Amino acid sequence: IFYVVNIVSIFISRPEETNLDAIKYILLYIKYTMDYGILYQK
């Protein structure tokens, strides 16, 4: 997620429709994966 957000943020000074679509996709991904987690076991 951090990598994709970084790439999109580079283009935020000159936003285009494809950049906005990418941002929407990122937000949807985060919305639907909020319940996911990482379980660390000893």
C-alpha positions as semicolon CSV with decimal commas, in nm:
position;residue;x (nm);y (nm);z (nm)
1;I;0,000;0,000;0,000
2;F;0,277;0,245;0,090
3;Y;0,447;0,198;-0,246
4;V;0,130;0,267;-0,444
5;V;0,041;0,572;-0,235
6;N;0,392;0,706;-0,288
7;I;0,367;0,666;-0,665
8;V;0,026;0,838;-0,677
9;S;0,148;1,121;-0,454
10;I;0,421;1,202;-0,707
11;F;0,153;1,290;-0,962
12;I;-0,076;1,479;-0,721
13;S;0,063;1,815;-0,833
14;R;-0,080;1,746;-1,181
15;P;-0,376;1,515;-1,119
16;E;-0,532;1,341;-1,415
17;E;-0,831;1,113;-1,439
18;T;-0,616;0,800;-1,422
19;N;-0,452;0,925;-1,101
20;L;-0,792;0,988;-0,946
21;D;-0,901;0,638;-1,047
22;A;-0,594;0,497;-0,875
23;I;-0,672;0,691;-0,557
24;K;-1,030;0,563;-0,561
25;Y;-0,903;0,207;-0,605
26;I;-0,661;0,246;-0,312
27;L;-0,938;0,379;-0,087
28;L;-1,169;0,092;-0,184
29;Y;-0,892;-0,159;-0,115
30;I;-0,835;-0,011;0,230
31;K;-1,210;0,000;0,301
32;Y;-1,263;-0,368;0,224
33;T;-0,946;-0,498;0,391
34;M;-0,975;-0,313;0,723
35;D;-1,054;-0,640;0,906
36;Y;-0,745;-0,817;0,773
37;G;-0,442;-0,844;0,991
38;I;-0,112;-1,017;1,044
39;L;-0,086;-1,276;1,316
40;Y;0,256;-1,326;1,465
41;Q;0,314;-1,645;1,659
42;K;0,607;-1,735;1,879
